[in-house]
Amino acid sequence: MKNRPLFTEQLARAWSDQDSMLCVGLDPDPKQFPASIKGKGGAILAFCREIVDATADLVCAFKPQIAYFAAHGAEDQLEQLIDHIHRQHPQVPVILDSKRGDIGSTAQQYAIEAFDRYQADAVTVNPYMGFDSVEPYLKYANKGVIVLCRTSNPGGSDLQFLEVNEKGQTDKELLYQRVARLASSQWNKTGQLGLVVGATFPEEIAKVREIVGEMPLLIPGIGAQGGDIPATVQAGTVANAPGTGMIINSSRAILYASQDGNFADAARQAAMATRNALRAAKK
């Protein structure tokens, strides 16, 4: 569905109208599907569509992870799922979690994949080949580009915590802080950039928020990864605007709250509990 609003406008409206910072990650693993749909044709679409329909009024975004579809040759089901979200739940933006990272004509093709083929409202991008790996996505001026900054995995510190001071720079700057500074300033040519910052590192969330101001933060790591909700919300809150600025993702804890036939109802209850916890934390 084309002619969608600016990604940041969609987010602002979802934060306000849905009163939610929760993002449900759509990471379909057929081995964990209930017996009622396991092994059937179109099972990935059927599973995700039921999750979406059960939780759409509780979230500010959905985030399908492309690998979970591509690994099973289900890219066509991903296209159908995003079309379903746009048509049935147009108030909810879709973030395609693909973490693409390449330069030049290859990055242009990845942008076509995300925005023309899948019609996503935003995409996650790996910036570690520099600005020319981000720039092709900016040709889609209404689309969000969410740049990896401080990731939630333990190994992220191997590179993201390296010191990268420029000549003459006196204050210590780490690589993830450099990414935050560039993304919030000279790279943000469309005003539609955001950053990925993991909930497992609330101190770094606070440092990134200090650097980037009101820029949206996609925050994975609560739920199955164990990120602390109150600490995350406190660290990432936009000054004088609680309830905005964060897209806080939970995937497995919601998707697989039950592996029985009531999986969609169980997912709704898990999503509601998480949304309510996020609401409580912002107060």
ABEGO torsion letter per residue (X at the ends): XBGBBBAAAAAAAAAAAAGBABBBBBBBBAAABBAAABGBBGAAAAAAAAAAAAAAAABABBBBBAAAAAAAGAAAAAAAAAAAAAAABAABBBBBBAGBBBBEAAAAAAAAAAAAAAGBABBBBBAAAEAAAAAAAAABAABBBBBBABBABAAAAAAAABBABBBGBABBBBAAAAAAAAAABAABAAGABBBBBBAABAAAAAAAAAAAEABBBBBBGBEAAGBBAAAAAAAABBBGBBGBGBBBBBBAAAAAABABAAAAAAAAAAAAAAAAAAAAAAX
